[in-house]
Amino acid sequence: MTGLCRCSWSMVLLPLLIAVTVPAQEAPDWGAIDAFFAKEMEARHIPGAVFAAVQGQDIVYKKGYGLAQVENQTAVDPDQTLFRVASLSKLFVATAVMQLVEVGKLDVNADVNQYLGEWKIEDAGFGPLTLQDLLTHTPGLDDRYLGMSVLTPYERLTLEEALQQVKPPRILPPGRALMYSNYAYSLAGYIVERVSGMPYSDYVDAHILKPLGMDKSGYKLQEAATENLAQGYVYRFGELATMPYDYQNHYPAGAMMVTGGNMAHFAIAHLNGGRFGEVVLLKPETTARMHERHFSHAPELDGWCYGFEEEHYRGLRLLTHGGSTSGFTSQIVLVPEKNAGYFFSCNHEATDGTAIGIQQPLRTEYFDTVLHQPEPAPETKPAGGAFDHDPALAGVYRNMRYERHTLSRVAALIDGQRATLLEDGSLRFGSRTFVPMASNLFGRAEGGDRAAFLPATAATPAMIAVNSNAFQKVPAWDAPLAQQGFLLLSLLLLLVPQLVALFSRSRKGVQSAGDRDMRFGWRLLAFVSLLHLVFLGVVGGYLLTMVRYTMFWGPPSFVIAALALPLVALVFTGGGLGWAVKLWRGQTGSKSERSLYLLAHLGAVGMLVFLQHWNLLGYHTG
């Protein structure tokens, strides 16, 4: 009896003892999340947003904020309002591919040409492409924006037509550098279509969306009049402006529409070994394979999984993906170690400093008030560590992802970050400073970001990798400041000699036939100058004021028309140079005036060289 009593008391006291000695898990502060959205949406002029948080097999919080449609004051409903999630669509491509890998219909290491039928991806001397290359954004394809979307459903291409007509060239061997590629994921979606024997959108409906109960989401909803679709906006010139609806030709990579509640189902499945309730989306081993890192530029750096980007934050490994398109910004963040995560989307154009800027503060708020995950200790230089770095590594670097073969190349004219090796061994890259961690590894004192230099090879340029992003070193002459300086110098050479000659001739007057010949030459140059100034005004004004992503459906008609101006300038510059030869042979005018005339032509030639380098001389529109 006594023994029984002792056992009974121990059974009573043990839970109490555990309760005292093990601190209770702090409850999430959802009120802080609500306050965060109230503050940030007002500050960033975001009309509406949705947030859904998951834990284990449960949606633990979901809420709509603000307005889906400002014009008719329609509120965001987390279970009804559809958001265009852009590149989060790629997660559905990767999931579909892995389902077919699981049943033996696809091999991620096989040449993709064996799945494409009659048309093929050209070798271009680089060897075959695999699904592994496509899913990790490492096929070595040039980037391509132009032609991805159209503004009316009547212009829309089939997926096969789009992939064949807008085919970016191969510029690097596969598996060497991560260059984010919409084309790669649309091609992977097309392979799903070919192998499954059904349209890609139908496959996703049948094998992903319906099993997960995502009954209000899908690709096939891609119509401007889709019921419950949020209107996309951009904040410009002090007010909200609606963004037109675009129809994506490469739709697998970016045309998915979802509700917040539906997307939470997808997140739960990926956090729980491919299972959502009783539904098995993927086997646990397939899910684990999909979530593994399959490419990184260096072992110590974050890389890319199949579909998901790998990140580390506050000591935890994350699976993430962001998305932005015409009037929308989205992000999914999964924290496998906590079996938790969230989905966020808003109907605001993802321009720098506005909607896209909310993603990192939201992550911080989530880790602070929901996961209660503290900041790790800052990274510091190892004790006694002294690492030598080649001074040649310093210089200007450009993101590897830019269009090299269309007029969109001009965007790289403002894309340059300088890498500077400091005396203490630290690396300053752009506005960030990294402390040395090893002979070729740098970490930010604030934690998270890491960087490494990647030496040039016979097939790849010298690069610096920051997490999963790669930046190529550019020659000094091609750095943004050098190119901007070359443009300014060319303009000055073109215009200043004309002004000097005009002032000189206004004082002297026209006195001979030779003077009339010289005046004709100056008029040729004045016409060339006018063509260049009008072109720079039209195209430069458009590029400076355009809304990001409008390039998806191509440049407007007035820009296309303006592209004729440099071609006319080319013809008249050639004529002017011929006229200069005539003037020198005839000793027409003074030697100083003829020299000014040649100097101005040098500026005209410089303008043409600049425009040619940036694909603005001619019609490089796709």
C-alpha positions in Angstrom: 0.0 0.0 0.0 2.8 2.4 0.9 4.6 1.6 -2.3 1.5 2.2 -4.3 1.1 5.6 -2.6 4.7 6.6 -3.4 4.1 5.6 -7.1 0.9 7.5 -7.2 2.5 10.7 -5.8 5.4 10.4 -8.2 2.9 10.2 -11.1 1.3 13.4 -9.8 4.5 15.3 -9.1 6.4 14.3 -12.3 4.4 16.5 -14.7 4.5 19.3 -12.2 8.3 19.0 -12.0 8.6 19.0 -15.8 6.4 22.0 -16.0 8.6 23.9 -13.6 12.0 22.8 -15.1 11.1 23.0 -18.9 10.1 26.5 -20.0 6.8 26.7 -21.8 6.9 27.5 -25.5 6.0 31.2 -25.9 2.7 31.6 -27.8 2.8 33.4 -31.2 1.9 37.0 -31.1 -0.5 37.3 -34.0 -1.5 40.8 -32.9 2.1 41.9 -33.7 1.7 40.4 -37.2 -1.5 42.4 -37.7 0.2 45.6 -36.4 3.1 44.9 -38.7 0.9 44.8 -41.8 -1.1 47.9 -40.7 2.2 49.9 -40.4 4.0 48.5 -43.5 1.1 48.6 -45.9 0.5 52.2 -45.2 4.1 53.2 -45.4 4.6 51.2 -48.7 1.2 52.1 -50.2 0.2 48.5 -50.5 -3.6 48.2 -51.1 -4.1 44.6 -50.0 -2.3 41.6 -48.7 -2.8 38.0 -47.4 -0.8 36.1 -44.8 -1.2 32.5 -43.9 1.0 30.7 -41.3 1.2 26.9 -40.8 2.5 24.6 -38.1 2.6 20.9 -38.5 -0.6 19.8 -40.3 -2.5 23.0 -39.3 -3.1 26.4 -40.6 -2.5 28.3 -37.4 -3.3 31.8 -38.7 -4.6 33.3 -41.9 -5.9 36.8 -42.6 -6.6 39.2 -45.4 -5.5 42.8 -45.1 -6.8 45.9 -47.0 -8.4 45.9 -50.4 -8.3 43.4 -53.3 -9.9 46.1 -55.5 -9.6 49.7 -54.5 -12.1 50.9 -57.1 -15.0 49.0 -55.6 -13.6 48.7 -52.0 -13.5 44.9 -52.1 -11.8 43.5 -49.0 -9.1 40.8 -49.2 -10.5 37.4 -48.1 -7.8 34.8 -47.3 -10.1 32.0 -48.6 -11.6 33.7 -51.7 -9.2 36.4 -53.0 -6.9 35.2 -55.7 -3.3 36.6 -56.0 -1.0 36.1 -58.9 2.1 34.6 -57.2 4.4 34.8 -60.2 7.6 32.8 -59.7 6.1 30.8 -56.8 4.6 28.9 -59.7 7.9 27.2 -60.2 7.3 25.3 -57.0 4.4 23.5 -58.7 6.7 22.8 -61.8 9.3 21.2 -59.5 6.7 19.2 -57.6 5.1 17.9 -60.8 8.6 16.9 -62.1 9.3 15.0 -58.9 6.0 13.2 -59.0 7.0 11.9 -62.5 10.5 11.1 -61.3 8.9 9.1 -58.4 7.0 6.9 -60.8 9.9 6.4 -63.2 8.7 8.5 -66.1 11.4 11.2 -65.7 15.1 11.1 -64.9 16.6 14.4 -63.6 20.0 13.4 -65.1 18.8 12.5 -68.6 19.2 14.8 -71.6 16.0 16.8 -71.9 16.0 16.4 -75.7 14.8 12.8 -75.2 11.5 14.2 -73.8 11.0 17.0 -76.4 9.9 15.1 -79.5 10.8 16.7 -82.9 12.4 19.9 -81.8 15.6 20.0 -79.7 17.6 22.3 -77.5 20.7 23.1 -79.5 24.0 21.8 -78.1 26.0 25.0 -79.0 29.2 23.2 -77.9 28.1 23.0 -74.3 26.7 19.4 -74.1 23.3 18.2 -73.1 20.9 19.9 -70.7 19.2 17.9 -67.9 16.2 18.5 -65.7 18.7 18.9 -62.9 20.1 21.9 -64.7 16.6 23.3 -65.4 15.4 22.9 -61.8 18.5 24.5 -60.3 18.6 27.4 -62.7 22.0 26.3 -64.0 21.3 25.6 -67.7 23.6 28.4 -68.8 20.9 30.2 -70.7 20.9 33.9 -71.4 18.1 35.7 -69.6 15.0 36.7 -71.6 12.1 39.1 -70.7 10.8 40.3 -74.0 8.1 38.1 -75.4 7.2 36.3 -72.2 3.8 38.0 -72.0 1.1 39.6 -74.1 -1.7 42.0 -73.3 -4.6 40.3 -75.0 -5.6 36.6 -75.0 -5.7 36.6 -78.8 -1.9 37.1 -79.0 -1.2 34.3 -76.5 0.9 31.4 -77.8 0.7 27.8 -76.9 3.5 26.6 -74.5 5.3 24.8 -77.3 5.1 27.8 -79.6 6.4 30.1 -76.9 9.3 27.9 -76.1 10.3 27.6 -79.7 9.8 31.2 -80.7 11.5 32.9 -77.7 14.5 30.7 -77.1 17.4 32.4 -75.2 20.8 31.3 -76.4 23.1 29.2 -74.4 26.1 31.2 -73.1 27.7 28.9 -70.4 28.2 25.2 -69.9 25.4 23.8 -67.7 26.0 23.4 -64.0 28.6 26.1 -63.7 26.7 29.2 -62.5 23.2 29.9 -61.2 21.4 32.3 -63.5 17.7 32.4 -62.6 15.7 31.3 -65.7 12.0 31.5 -66.4 12.6 29.7 -69.6 14.2 26.7 -67.8 11.1 26.2 -65.7 8.7 26.6 -68.5 10.7 24.0 -70.5 10.4 21.7 -67.5 6.7 22.3 -67.4 6.5 21.4 -71.1 8.4 18.2 -70.4 5.7 17.3 -67.8 3.1 18.0 -70.5 4.9 15.7 -73.0 5.5 12.8 -70.6 2.2 12.9 -68.8 0.2 13.2 -72.1 -2.0 16.0 -70.8 -1.6 19.8 -70.8 0.6 21.0 -68.1 -2.1 23.0 -66.4 -4.4 20.0 -66.4 -1.7 17.8 -64.9 -1.2 20.3 -62.0 -5.0 20.5 -61.5 -5.4 16.7 -61.3 -2.2 15.7 -59.5 -1.5 18.7 -57.1 -4.3 21.1 -56.7 -7.3 18.8 -56.4 -5.6 16.3 -54.0 -4.6 19.2 -51.8 -8.0 20.8 -51.8 -6.7 23.9 -53.6 -10.1 24.1 -55.4 -9.9 27.9 -55.9 -6.4 28.0 -57.4 -4.8 27.2 -60.7 -3.2 28.1 -64.0 -6.3 27.7 -66.1 -7.8 30.7 -64.3 -5.5 32.9 -66.3 -8.0 35.4 -67.5 -8.3 39.1 -66.7 -12.0 38.6 -65.7 -11.3 35.8 -63.3 -13.7 36.0 -60.4 -12.2 37.1 -57.1 -8.9 38.1 -58.7 -7.2 40.9 -56.9 -6.3 44.0 -59.0 -2.6 44.7 -59.3 -1.3 48.1 -58.6 1.8 50.2 -58.6 2.4 53.4 -56.6 3.7 56.1 -59.0 3.9 59.9 -58.9 2.1 60.0 -55.6 -0.9 57.8 -56.3 -1.9 54.2 -57.0 -2.2 53.2 -60.6 -3.7 49.9 -61.8 -1.5 47.5 -63.8 -2.8 45.9 -66.9 -3.4 42.2 -66.9 -0.8 40.3 -69.0 -1.1 36.8 -70.4 2.0 34.8 -69.9 3.3 32.7 -72.8 5.8 30.9 -70.5 3.0 30.3 -68.1 4.3 27.3 -66.0 7.0 29.6 -64.6 4.8 32.4 -63.4 1.0 32.3 -64.0 -0.3 30.5 -61.0 -3.1 32.1 -59.0 -3.8 31.1 -55.5 -5.7 32.1 -52.3 -3.9 32.4 -49.0 -5.7 29.4 -47.5 -5.0 27.2 -50.6 -1.3 28.0 -50.6 -1.1 27.0 -46.9 -2.2 23.5 -48.0 0.8 23.3 -50.4 3.1 24.6 -47.6 1.8 21.9 -45.1 2.4 19.1 -47.6 6.1 20.2 -48.2 6.7 20.6 -44.5 5.3 17.1 -43.7 7.2 14.8 -46.0 4.8 15.3 -48.9 1.7 14.6 -46.8 -1.4 16.8 -46.3 -3.8 15.0 -44.0 -4.4 11.7 -45.7 -3.2 12.9 -49.1 0.3 11.9 -50.2 1.5 14.5 -52.7 5.0 13.0 -52.7 6.7 10.2 -50.9 8.8 11.3 -47.9 12.0 10.3 -49.7 11.0 12.2 -52.8 10.2 15.2 -50.8 13.5 15.0 -49.0 15.3 14.7 -52.4 13.4 17.8 -53.7 14.4 19.8 -50.6 18.1 18.8 -50.8 20.6 21.3 -52.0 21.5 20.3 -55.6 23.7 23.3 -56.5 25.8 25.9 -54.8 28.7 27.9 -56.0 30.8 26.8 -53.0 30.1 24.2 -50.2 29.9 26.9 -47.6 27.3 29.0 -49.5 23.5 28.6 -49.7 22.3 27.1 -53.0 19.3 25.8 -54.8 17.1 22.8 -54.3 14.5 21.6 -56.8 12.1 24.6 -56.9 13.1 26.0 -53.5 15.9 28.4 -52.8 18.0 27.5 -49.7 18.7 30.2 -47.2 20.0 30.3 -43.6 18.6 32.7 -41.2 19.1 33.0 -37.4 20.8 29.6 -37.4 18.0 27.8 -39.2 17.8 26.4 -42.7 15.0 27.8 -44.8 13.3 26.8 -48.0 12.0 29.9 -49.7 10.8 31.4 -53.0 9.8 34.9 -53.9 7.7 36.0 -56.8 6.9 39.3 -58.5 5.0 40.2 -61.6 2.7 43.0 -63.0 1.2 44.4 -59.8 1.9 41.6 -57.4 4.6 40.5 -54.9 4.6 37.1 -53.1 6.8 34.9 -50.9 6.8 31.5 -49.2 9.1 30.7 -46.3 9.3 27.2 -44.8 11.3 26.4 -41.7 11.7 22.5 -41.7 13.4 22.4 -38.3 10.4 24.1 -36.7 7.8 22.3 -39.0 6.5 25.8 -39.6 6.3 28.5 -42.3 4.2 31.1 -43.9 2.9 32.5 -47.2 2.5 36.1 -48.1 1.2 38.0 -51.1 0.1 41.5 -51.9 -1.3 43.3 -54.9 1.4 45.8 -55.4 4.1 46.1 -58.1 7.5 44.8 -56.8 9.6 47.9 -57.5 12.6 48.5 -55.3 11.9 50.3 -52.1 8.2 49.5 -52.1 6.4 46.1 -52.0 9.5 44.0 -52.4 11.0 45.7 -49.5 8.4 44.3 -47.1 9.7 40.7 -47.5 12.7 40.9 -45.2 11.0 42.9 -42.5 8.1 40.4 -42.5 10.6 37.6 -42.1 12.2 39.4 -39.1 8.7 40.0 -37.6 7.8 36.3 -38.0 11.0 35.0 -36.4 10.6 37.5 -33.5 7.0 37.2 -32.7 5.9 33.8 -34.0 8.9 31.5 -33.8 10.7 33.5 -31.1 14.0 32.6 -32.7 16.8 34.8 -31.4 19.6 36.3 -33.4 22.7 34.2 -33.5 26.1 35.5 -32.3 27.6 37.7 -35.1 30.2 36.1 -37.3 33.8 37.3 -36.6 37.1 36.8 -38.1 38.7 33.5 -36.8 41.3 34.1 -34.1 44.7 34.3 -35.6 43.2 34.0 -39.1 45.2 35.9 -41.8 44.1 35.2 -45.3 45.8 36.4 -48.5 43.5 37.4 -51.4 44.6 38.1 -55.0 44.3 41.9 -55.5 43.0 41.1 -59.1 39.8 39.9 -57.5 38.8 43.5 -56.7 36.8 45.3 -59.3 33.3 45.9 -60.6 30.8 43.0 -60.8 27.5 42.6 -62.5 24.7 40.2 -61.7 24.9 37.2 -64.1 21.2 37.4 -64.8 20.7 40.0 -67.5 19.7 40.0 -71.1 22.7 40.0 -73.4 21.0 39.7 -76.8 18.1 42.2 -76.7 17.7 45.9 -76.0 16.9 45.0 -72.4 20.7 44.7 -72.0 20.6 48.4 -71.3 19.3 47.6 -67.8 22.9 46.4 -67.0 24.1 50.0 -67.6 23.1 50.7 -64.0 24.0 47.3 -62.6 27.4 47.3 -61.0 28.8 46.6 -57.5 32.4 47.2 -56.6 34.3 44.5 -54.7 37.1 46.1 -52.5 39.6 44.1 -50.4 40.2 46.0 -47.2 43.4 46.1 -45.3 42.1 43.9 -42.5 41.2 41.2 -45.0 37.5 42.1 -45.1 35.5 42.3 -48.3 33.3 45.3 -49.2 30.8 44.4 -51.9 28.5 47.2 -52.8 27.1 48.5 -49.5 27.8 45.3 -47.6 31.0 44.4 -45.7 32.0 40.7 -45.1 34.6 39.5 -42.6 37.1 36.8 -43.7 36.1 33.3 -42.5 38.6 31.2 -44.5 41.0 31.5 -47.4 38.1 32.1 -49.8 35.0 32.6 -47.6 33.5 35.8 -46.2 30.6 36.3 -43.9 28.6 39.3 -42.8 29.0 40.3 -39.2 25.2 40.7 -39.1 24.9 36.9 -39.9 23.3 35.0 -42.8 25.0 36.2 -46.0 28.2 34.6 -47.1 30.4 35.2 -50.2 33.2 33.6 -52.1 35.2 34.4 -55.2 35.0 32.0 -58.2 38.1 32.1 -60.4 37.6 32.3 -64.2 37.8 29.2 -66.3 38.1 28.6 -70.0 34.3 28.7 -70.2 33.2 31.0 -67.4 34.2 34.5 -66.3 35.6 35.4 -62.9 32.7 35.7 -60.4 31.8 36.4 -56.9 29.0 34.4 -55.3 26.9 35.9 -52.5 24.7 33.1 -51.2 23.1 31.7 -54.3 23.5 34.7 -56.5 26.4 35.0 -58.9 28.0 38.2 -60.1 30.5 38.3 -63.0 33.5 40.6 -63.1 33.3 43.1 -65.9 36.2 44.7 -67.7 37.0 48.2 -66.5 35.8 49.7 -69.8 32.4 48.0 -69.4 31.7 49.0 -65.9 28.6 51.2 -65.5 30.5 54.4 -64.6 32.9 53.9 -67.5 30.1 53.3 -70.0 28.1 56.3 -68.7 31.3 58.4 -69.0 31.8 57.2 -72.5 28.3 58.2 -73.4 28.8 61.7 -71.9 32.2 62.1 -73.6 30.7 61.1 -77.0 27.9 63.6 -76.6 30.3 66.4 -75.6 32.6 65.6 -78.6 29.5 65.7 -80.9 28.0 68.9 -79.6 30.8 71.1 -78.3 32.7 71.5 -81.6 29.5 72.4 -83.3 28.8 75.2 -80.7 32.4 76.5 -81.0 32.2 76.5 -84.8 28.8 78.1 -84.8 30.1 80.9 -82.6 33.2 81.4 -84.8 31.2 81.4 -88.0 28.6 83.8 -86.7 31.3 86.3 -86.2 32.9 85.7 -89.6 29.9 85.2 -91.8 29.7 83.2 -95.1 32.1 84.6 -97.7 32.9 81.8 -100.2 31.8 78.6 -101.9 34.2 76.7 -99.6 32.4 78.2 -96.6 29.1 77.0 -98.0 30.5 73.5 -98.3 31.7 73.6 -94.7 28.3 74.9 -93.6 26.6 72.0 -95.3 28.8 69.6 -93.4 27.9 71.2 -90.1 24.2 70.9 -91.0 24.7 67.2 -91.5 26.2 66.9 -88.1 23.4 69.0 -86.5 20.9 66.6 -88.0 22.8 63.6 -86.6 22.9 65.3 -83.2 19.2 66.0 -83.3 18.5 62.3 -84.1 20.6 61.1 -81.1 19.2 63.7 -78.7 15.6 62.8 -79.6 16.4 59.1 -79.3 18.0 59.5 -75.9 15.2 61.6 -74.7 12.5 59.1 -75.8 14.2 55.9 -74.9 16.0 57.2 -71.9 12.8 58.8 -70.6 11.0 55.6 -71.0 13.6 53.5 -69.3 13.8 55.9 -66.3 10.0 56.1 -65.8 8.8 52.6 -67.0 7.2 50.3 -64.5 9.2 47.2 -63.8 8.1 44.1 -65.7 6.3 45.9 -68.5 9.2 44.7 -70.6 7.6 41.3 -70.3 5.2 42.2 -73.1 7.8 44.2 -75.0 8.7 47.8 -75.5 5.8 50.2 -76.5 5.3 51.3 -80.1 6.9 54.7 -79.6 10.1 53.0 -78.5 10.0 50.7 -81.5 9.6 53.7 -83.7 12.4 55.5 -82.0 14.8 52.7 -82.7 14.8 53.9 -86.4 16.6 57.1 -85.4 20.0 55.7 -84.6 19.9 53.8 -88.0 19.2 57.0 -89.8 22.0 58.6 -87.8 24.3 55.8 -88.9 23.6 56.6 -92.6 24.1 60.4 -92.1 27.2 59.9 -90.0 28.7 57.8 -92.8 27.8 60.6 -95.3 29.3 63.2 -93.0 32.6 61.3 -92.8 32.7 61.1 -96.6 32.0 64.9 -96.7 34.9 65.4 -94.2 37.3 63.6 -96.6 36.1 66.0 -99.4 36.7 69.0 -97.2 40.2 67.9 -96.2 41.2 67.1 -99.8 39.9 70.5 -101.0 41.5 72.3 -98.1 38.1 73.8 -97.5 37.8 76.2 -94.5 40.5 76.7 -91.9 42.5 73.8 -90.5 41.1 74.4 -87.1 37.5 74.3 -88.3 38.2 71.1 -90.2 39.7 69.6 -87.1 36.6 70.6 -85.1 34.5 69.0 -87.8 36.4 65.7 -87.5 36.2 65.9 -83.7 32.5 66.2 -83.8 32.3 63.2 -86.1 34.4 61.2 -83.6 31.7 61.9 -81.1 29.0 60.8 -83.6 30.9 57.5 -84.1 31.3 57.1 -80.3 27.5 57.4 -80.0 27.0 54.6 -82.5 29.5 52.4 -80.8 27.7 52.9 -77.5 24.3 52.2 -78.9 25.6 49.1 -80.7 27.2 47.8 -77.4 23.9 48.1 -75.6 21.8 46.6 -78.4 20.1 49.9 -79.2 21.4 50.2 -82.8 18.9 48.1 -84.7 15.9 46.1 -83.7 17.1 43.7 -81.0 13.6 43.0 -79.7 13.6 39.3 -79.3 
